[in-house]
Amino acid sequence: MMKNSVSCRDVVVVRGEQEVLHGIGFDLRTGTVTGLLGPSGCGKTTLIRAIVGLQAQVTGDVSVLGLPAGAPKLRGRVGYVTQEPSVYGDLTVTENLRFFAAVLGVPVSDVAQVIETVDLVSHADVRVDRLSGGQRSRVSLAVALLGSPELLVLDEPTVGLDPVLRRDLWELFHRLADNGAALLVSSHVMDEASRCDRLLLMREGELLADETPDALLTAAGTSDIEQAFLTLIEQKEAAR
Ligand SMILES: Nc1ncnc2c1ncn2[C@@H]1O[C@H](COP(=O)(O)OP(=O)(O)OP(=O)(O)O)[C@@H](O)[C@H]1O
């Protein structure tokens, strides 16, 4: 039986004066790649921050690998890549990874492995500020892969990448899931939806759908995810 890596129930988040998540519930399964999709500002990053335990003012239940989100024991078991670059520009790829391996208490022998996984062997000794945007985001991903985390949470990892690189990264995500990890990958690009095993579609702080891409398309009677998303919104508004 598939296990749940993340379980969210009735998750409400207030940021500033505003409630931005209005009672979200879903499970994230081990060994799958789940896409978190929705328009800019709908609350994807906020939900991700709640899962990795960085968000204040969360009510409801967020359980990660059987522990409360943010529990100290989850350190090293959860990898998180933010939208902002999280590596040092004045260090090489290898130096960055050695630094983060030491911080995380991960064996230094893992460094070469993750560099290979993200396909940066040829740039291992190049300073990060001399890399392209896509290469740099793969360094951040390599940091998140240190220690072979059981849950990987990636906030818009493919923004600004060319189609070939995007395809390669999605192949990597599925390899990681095949090896037993759960991945949650946010995107506001609907055409990435078909690459996911499951989809969470968000709008204005609510979950509109928690389905496989096929089930979603069948329910909406279309072959286009963007159209399915619009149909769902129309159905929801008609039901109000
Ligand atoms: N620091 C903050 N203080 C108050 N409100 C915030 C803060 N950061 C974000 N918000 C609000 O929370 C809501 C959700 O933002 P969030 O960043 O989670 O959306 P998102 O779906 O990740 O957007 P994007 O795709 O543009 O990154 C938005 O209405 C935003 O204005």
The ligand as an SDF file (V2000), in Angstrom:
LIG
                    3D

 31 33  0  0  0  0  0  0  0  0999 V2000
    5.0120   38.3880    3.4470 N   0  0  0  0  0  0  0  0  0  0  0  0
    3.7080   38.4700    3.1870 C   0  0  0  0  0  0  0  0  0  0  0  0
    2.8770   39.1920    3.9650 N   0  0  0  0  0  0  0  0  0  0  0  0
    1.5630   39.2770    3.6990 C   0  0  0  0  0  0  0  0  0  0  0  0
    0.9640   38.6750    2.6600 N   0  0  0  0  0  0  0  0  0  0  0  0
    1.7420   37.9440    1.8550 C   0  0  0  0  0  0  0  0  0  0  0  0
    3.1480   37.8050    2.0590 C   0  0  0  0  0  0  0  0  0  0  0  0
    3.6430   37.0110    1.0830 N   0  0  0  0  0  0  0  0  0  0  0  0
    2.6120   36.6740    0.2940 C   0  0  0  0  0  0  0  0  0  0  0  0
    1.4700   37.2270    0.7460 N   0  0  0  0  0  0  0  0  0  0  0  0
    0.1220   37.0860    0.1560 C   0  0  0  0  0  0  0  0  0  0  0  0
   -0.2620   35.7270    0.2780 O   0  0  0  0  0  0  0  0  0  0  0  0
   -0.9800   35.3090   -0.8770 C   0  0  0  0  0  0  0  0  0  0  0  0
   -0.3710   34.0260   -1.4150 C   0  0  0  0  0  0  0  0  0  0  0  0
    0.9680   34.2910   -1.8410 O   0  0  0  0  0  0  0  0  0  0  0  0
    1.9290   33.1120   -2.3310 P   0  0  0  0  0  0  0  0  0  0  0  0
    3.3030   33.6850   -2.4390 O   0  0  0  0  0  0  0  0  0  0  0  0
    1.7260   31.9340   -1.4520 O   0  0  0  0  0  0  0  0  0  0  0  0
    1.3250   32.8160   -3.7790 O   0  0  0  0  0  0  0  0  0  0  0  0
    1.9380   31.9240   -4.9730 P   0  0  0  0  0  0  0  0  0  0  0  0
    0.7900   31.1300   -5.4940 O   0  0  0  0  0  0  0  0  0  0  0  0
    3.1170   31.1750   -4.5040 O   0  0  0  0  0  0  0  0  0  0  0  0
    2.3580   33.0130   -6.0310 O   0  0  0  0  0  0  0  0  0  0  0  0
    3.5460   32.9870   -7.1670 P   0  0  0  0  0  0  0  0  0  0  0  0
    3.1610   31.9330   -8.1650 O   0  0  0  0  0  0  0  0  0  0  0  0
    3.4630   34.3680   -7.7390 O   0  0  0  0  0  0  0  0  0  0  0  0
    4.8200   32.7160   -6.4410 O   0  0  0  0  0  0  0  0  0  0  0  0
   -0.9480   36.4780   -1.8740 C   0  0  0  0  0  0  0  0  0  0  0  0
   -2.1910   37.1160   -1.8120 O   0  0  0  0  0  0  0  0  0  0  0  0
    0.1380   37.3660   -1.3270 C   0  0  0  0  0  0  0  0  0  0  0  0
   -0.1770   38.7080   -1.5740 O   0  0  0  0  0  0  0  0  0  0  0  0
  1  2  1  0
  2  3  1  0
  2  7  2  0
  3  4  2  0
  4  5  1  0
  5  6  2  0
  6  7  1  0
  6 10  1  0
  7  8  1  0
  8  9  2  0
  9 10  1  0
 10 11  1  0
 11 12  1  0
 11 30  1  0
 12 13  1  0
 13 14  1  0
 13 28  1  0
 14 15  1  0
 15 16  1  0
 16 17  2  0
 16 18  1  0
 16 19  1  0
 19 20  1  0
 20 21  2  0
 20 22  1  0
 20 23  1  0
 23 24  1  0
 24 25  2  0
 24 26  1  0
 24 27  1  0
 28 29  1  0
 28 30  1  0
 30 31  1  0
M  END
$$$$
